[in-house]
Amino acid sequence: MIQNILSSYIVIALQTTVVFLIINKIFNFNFNNILINLYILFLLFSIFSVALGISISNISKDRIQFGYLTNLIIVPMCMLGGCYWPQDFMPEYLRNISNLVPTSWFMKAVEKIVFGTELNGVYKEISIIILFTIIFFLIGISKKLI
């Protein structure tokens, strides 16, 4: 289990690093600490992504069901979290529901960092993402513990 978690995280971390290097070197986006803070935040969210994948694989019976469940969970999570459009476009009741998905907290942290907040200024959002990560890891390893 640890090998799966570490290998998945290493792949995601490498992909994140390549994307940020492209942003920095090719597009010349280097605004002081913003890029570094975003990079750290994305690496943290990568751990959550691995935890979510482990938990979905735990409740899936086979690869086909894993694929369906992944789409069924991730797409609405991104929609509610503000990844596809700003949350201001959503009705109030959907904005309240969006507080229950980790992508919402991630997007709030990204927005704060982009507008100049340091990484220590988004500790609330990071704490909530870590809490979701722990919950999904526990769901993911529950079959292994029982």
Secondary structure, 3 states (H helix, E strand, C coil): CHHHHHHHHHHHHHHHHHHHHHHHHCCCCCCCCHHHHHHHHHHHHHHHHHHHHHHHHHHCCCHHHHHHHHHHHHHHHHHHHCCCCCHHHCCHHHHHHHCCCHHHHHHHHHHHHHCCCCHHHHHHHHHHHHHHHHHHHHHHHHHHHC
